[in-house]
Amino acid sequence: MKKDNKNKRSKLCYFIGGVAFTGGMLILMPKIIELGSNYFYNAKTKTKIEDNGDWGPEIVKTNTLRGN
């Protein structure tokens, strides 16, 4: 009888622990995700991309290409 009671208590504790863990994650995970995404977004936007000027097409006259 003691072994059966211990087995029921073990299953009950396992179930309660799972419910508590799931509830905790439902509360904590959105906050953790928001903090992590803000951190990575801010780290990316703080790196300044240098503007190297105009990357458009360059018009070159044909007489400069021939060497005249």
Backbone as numpy.savetxt, mean C-alpha at the origin, in Angstrom:
# Nx Ny Nz CAx CAy CAz Cx Cy Cz
-15.18 -37.30 31.98 -15.99 -36.11 31.98 -15.13 -34.85 31.98
-14.01 -34.88 32.71 -13.15 -33.71 32.76 -12.53 -33.43 31.40
-12.17 -34.48 30.67 -11.56 -34.29 29.36 -12.56 -33.70 28.38
-13.83 -34.12 28.46 -14.87 -33.60 27.59 -15.13 -32.11 27.90
-15.14 -31.75 29.17 -15.36 -30.37 29.58 -14.19 -29.50 29.13
-12.98 -30.03 29.22 -11.79 -29.30 28.79 -11.81 -29.09 27.29
-12.29 -30.07 26.54 -12.37 -29.96 25.10 -13.38 -28.88 24.70
-14.53 -28.82 25.38 -15.53 -27.80 25.10 -15.00 -26.41 25.41
-14.28 -26.30 26.52 -13.72 -25.02 26.91 -12.68 -24.57 25.89
-11.90 -25.51 25.40 -10.88 -25.19 24.41 -11.53 -24.67 23.13
-12.61 -25.33 22.68 -13.30 -24.88 21.47 -13.95 -23.52 21.69
-14.51 -23.32 22.88 -15.14 -22.04 23.19 -14.10 -20.92 23.21
-12.96 -21.16 23.82 -11.89 -20.15 23.85 -11.37 -19.87 22.44
-11.26 -20.90 21.63 -10.81 -20.74 20.24 -11.81 -19.87 19.47
-13.10 -20.12 19.66 -14.14 -19.36 18.98 -14.15 -17.90 19.46
-14.08 -17.69 20.76 -14.07 -16.33 21.30 -12.82 -15.57 20.84
-11.71 -16.25 20.82 -10.47 -15.62 20.34 -10.57 -15.24 18.87
-11.17 -16.09 18.07 -11.35 -15.78 16.65 -12.26 -14.60 16.43
-13.34 -14.55 17.20 -14.27 -13.42 17.09 -13.58 -12.13 17.54
-12.82 -12.19 18.61 -12.11 -11.01 19.10 -11.06 -10.54 18.09
-10.35 -11.49 17.50 -9.34 -11.14 16.50 -9.98 -10.50 15.27
-11.09 -11.09 14.81 -11.78 -10.55 13.64 -12.32 -9.15 13.94
-12.91 -8.97 15.11 -13.40 -7.64 15.48 -12.29 -6.62 15.58
-11.18 -7.02 16.14 -10.04 -6.12 16.23 -9.51 -5.73 14.86
-9.44 -6.69 13.96 -8.96 -6.40 12.62 -9.94 -5.52 11.85
-11.23 -5.68 12.09 -12.22 -4.82 11.44 -12.05 -3.37 11.87
-11.58 -3.17 13.08 -11.37 -1.81 13.58 -10.00 -1.29 13.18
-8.97 -2.11 13.28 -7.60 -1.65 13.05 -7.17 -1.60 11.59
-7.61 -2.54 10.78 -7.09 -2.61 9.40 -7.38 -1.36 8.58
-8.57 -0.77 8.61 -8.76 0.46 7.82 -7.81 1.58 8.24
-7.55 1.70 9.54 -6.63 2.73 10.01 -5.20 2.44 9.54
-4.80 1.18 9.61 -3.45 0.80 9.19 -3.29 1.01 7.69
-4.30 0.65 6.92 -4.24 0.83 5.47 -4.16 2.32 5.12
-4.95 3.14 5.79 -4.93 4.58 5.52 -3.57 5.19 5.86
-3.02 4.82 7.01 -1.70 5.35 7.38 -0.62 4.91 6.39
-0.67 3.65 6.00 0.34 3.14 5.06 0.21 3.78 3.69
-1.01 3.93 3.20 -1.19 4.53 1.88 -0.80 6.01 1.89
-1.13 6.72 2.96 -0.71 8.12 3.07 0.80 8.24 3.10
1.45 7.34 3.83 2.92 7.37 3.92 3.55 7.17 2.55
3.10 6.15 1.82 3.70 5.87 0.51 3.35 6.95 -0.51
2.14 7.50 -0.44 1.77 8.56 -1.37 2.60 9.81 -1.12
2.75 10.19 0.15 3.54 11.37 0.47 5.02 11.16 0.14
5.52 9.97 0.33 6.92 9.69 -0.02 7.13 9.81 -1.52
6.14 9.42 -2.30 6.28 9.50 -3.75 6.16 10.94 -4.23
5.25 11.71 -3.66 5.05 13.07 -4.14 6.13 14.02 -3.65
6.87 13.68 -2.62 7.94 14.54 -2.15 9.14 14.51 -3.09
9.31 13.43 -3.84 10.40 13.38 -4.81 10.01 14.26 -5.98
10.80 15.27 -6.24 10.48 16.24 -7.28 11.08 15.77 -8.60
10.24 15.70 -9.60 10.70 15.33 -10.92 11.23 16.58 -11.61
12.46 16.51 -12.08 13.07 17.67 -12.71 12.49 17.87 -14.10
12.22 19.11 -14.42 11.71 19.45 -15.74 12.91 19.73 -16.63
13.14 18.86 -17.60 14.30 18.99 -18.47 14.00 19.81 -19.72
13.02 20.64 -19.66 12.73 21.49 -20.80 11.68 20.88 -21.71
11.69 21.31 -22.93 10.70 20.89 -23.90 11.16 19.60 -24.59
10.35 18.58 -24.48 10.67 17.31 -25.12 9.96 17.15 -26.46
9.50 18.23 -27.01 8.79 18.20 -28.29 9.77 17.96 -29.45
9.24 17.87 -30.64 10.12 17.62 -31.80 11.01 18.83 -32.08
12.21 18.55 -32.54 13.17 19.60 -32.87 13.21 19.77 -34.38
13.04 21.00 -34.82 13.06 21.27 -36.26 14.48 21.65 -36.64
15.07 20.86 -37.52 16.44 21.07 -37.96 16.42 21.36 -39.45
17.10 22.44 -39.87 17.15 22.78 -41.29 18.05 21.80 -42.01
17.71 21.50 -43.24 18.43 20.47 -44.00 19.85 20.91 -44.34
20.12 22.20 -44.50 21.48 22.63 -44.86 22.45 22.42 -43.68
21.97 22.38 -42.44 22.87 22.09 -41.32 23.19 20.61 -41.24
22.32 19.77 -41.79 22.58 18.33 -41.78 23.61 17.95 -42.84
23.64 18.67 -43.96 24.57 18.35 -45.05 25.97 18.88 -44.77
26.08 19.81 -43.85 27.38 20.35 -43.54 27.69 21.59 -44.36
26.71 22.18 -45.02 26.93 23.38 -45.84 26.97 24.62 -45.01
